[in-house]
Amino acid sequence: MARPRFRYLHRHGLGVRRLEIGESTTPVIAPLMLYPCEVPSGTQEEGAIWFDDDNHVLAFYNGSAIREVAGAPAGQATVPNYRPIFRGAAQVLTSEHNGALCIWSTAAGYLFTLPTPQLGLWFDFFVETTITSVGAKILTPASTFLVGTFIQSTDGTYTSAEWLANGTTIRSWNGNGTTTGGLTGDWLRVHAISPTVYEVYGMGRATGTEATPFATS
């Protein structure tokens, strides 16, 4: 085991230039343990880390907000493209959530807010439970827009309709559970293609007379 190279003492912590924990052989017990605890009650400092005893995940403070790292399930740590999943409540997405699967899982829909477009960002959206109130909604930040197509068919006659987002005024997709979509099985994907535009495409169903799910706000 390497010896720690001590640098300085800072407040209530011990600072080191490099600390190696472990040994060349398989240890009998894990070389590092973070006991589960509540969120620290004091003023957070960037770099603070702990194990959240409520959500059972590793948590850290990045200087502005608490982030929780669920990681891949045991045995799947090397699975490529493992990604976060959001469901059950409104979520303001950030670039750290790139590739997230966002699910509307309650009949009372909620809002997913996209981050400012950056090339390479993408998100998937899926309606798990048909919307009966409020609405399933995706919204871009101010002065950013959606461009692309949502294909829709009625549940009885399967008459298709193609709805277009123009990339200059359209900022949201809205499924109301009937005419504009938001029925179980509807899905969309968005990709950032410029600093102000997300490409969107998806498919869904409608009841009654089909209507565009795209809006300017």
N, C-alpha and C positions, 0 to 999 in steps of 0.2 A: 504494500500500500504506500502510495506517495505521501510525503509529508506536506501539509499545507504551507504555502508561502504567505506569511502574514504581512499585511500592508499597513493597516491603521485601524483604530477603534473609532466608530462613528455612532454617536448617540448611544442607543441600547444594544447595538449589534456589533459583531466582530467582522471587519472587512478583510478579505483575503484576495490576493491576486489570482490564485488558482487553488481550488480545493478538489482533490480527487478522492472519491469514495468508492471502495470496492477492492477486489483483489483478482489475481489472474485465474484462480480456481473458482468453481461454483460455490457461492456462499451457502451456509446452512440457513441463514435468514437474510431477508432483504437488507442491503447496506444502508438504506435511507427510509425513514418513516415520517410521514406527516400525519399527526393525529387529527381526526375530524373535529371541526369546531364551527361555531357560528361566525358570521362575517365580523371581522374586527371592528370594535366600536369607536376607535380613535380615528383621527384624520389619516386617510390613506396616503401613502407615498408611492410613486411610480416604482414598480418592481416588487411590491408586496405580493406574497403568494401564500395560499393555505388550501386545505382540503375542506370543501363545503359539506357539513354533516347533514344538510337537508336534501341537497340534490345529488350528493355522492359523486362529485366531480372536482377536479382541480380548478381552483379559481385564482385569478391574479388581477392586480390593478395596473392599468396601462398609462396612468397619469391623468385620465379623464373619466374613465368608467371601469366597472368591474366586468371582466370577461370570464366565462366559464368554459373549460375545455373538456368536452365529454370524451373525445378520442374514439377510436374504434373499439368494438367489443372484443373481449379476450379471444385470441386466436385469429383476429382479423386486422391486426395492427399493420400488416403489410399490404392489405387490399388497396389497390390504386383507386383514387377518386372517391374515397370515403368522404361524405359531406354532411353538413348539418341539416336537420329537419325541423321545420317550424309548423306547429299546428295548434288550433284551439284558441288563439288570441291574436290580436293585431300585432304587427311586427314592423319596426323600422329597420330595414336591411342596411348593412354597410358593406364595404369592399371586403371585409374579413369574412363575410358570409358567402363569398363567391361560390357558385355551384349549388347553393342550397335548394332543397325541395320544400316548397311552401304549400301547405295543405289547408283547405277550408273543411274542417271536420265537424262543424256545428251548423244547425239550421239557421241560427242567427249569424249571418256572415260578418266579416271583419276586414280591415284594411291591411294590405301589404304595401309599404312605401319603399320604392327603389332608391338606391343611393345615386349620387351624381354619376353619370356614365363615365367609365374608363374602359378603354379598349381591352377586351379579354374578359370583362365581367359577364356572367350569365346566370340565370335563375330559371327553375322550373316551377310551375303552379298546377295544382290539381284539386278538383272539387270532389271530395270524398262523400259529403252529405249535401243533398239538394237544399238550396237556400230557400227559406220561407219568410225571412224578414231581414231588414238592414241592407243586405247585399254583399256579394263577394267583390272586392275591388283591388285593383293594382293601380298605383299612382306614381308618376315620375316627379322629381323635384321641379320647382319653378324654373321656367325657361328651358326645360328639356322635354323631349317628345317621343312618341311612339310612331313607328312606321311598319306597315306589314298587313297581314291578313288573318282574319278569324273565319273559319268555315263552319257553318251551322246548318243543321237539318231539323225539321220538326219531328216529334217523337212518333207521329202516326203515319204521315205520308212520305217522310224522308225527302221532302223537297228542299234542296240545298240553297243556301244564300251565302254570299261572300261579302264580308264587311271589311272595309279598308281603314287603316290608320294612316294619315297623310304625312306624318313626320314634321309638320310645321305648326299645327294647332292642337292635335290630339295628345292628351296627357294621361288618360286612364282607360282601363277596361273594367266594365261593371256587369256582373251577372246577377240578375234579380230573381232567379229561380223560375222564371217563366219565359217571357219573350226574348230577353237578351242573353239567355244562358244561365249558368250557375246551377246546372243539374249534375247529378252524380255522373262522373266519367269525363266531364269537360277538362281540358288541359291546355296549357299554354307554355311556351318557352320564350324568353327574351334574351337578346344579346346586345351588348353595347357596341355600336359600330362607329361612333364618333363621340367627342366630348359633350354632345348635346342630344344624341339620338340613340334610342334602343330599337332594334329590330324585334318585331313580335310575330309569332305565328302559332296557331293552335286550332283545335276542333272541338265542337260541342253540339248540344241539342237545344231545342226550344219547345215550349208549348204555346199554343195560340199563334198569333201572327208574329213571325220573326222580326226582330228589330236590332239595330246596331248596338253593340255593347260598348263602343268607343265614345268618349266624351272629352271635352276640353278642360275639365277640372275634376 
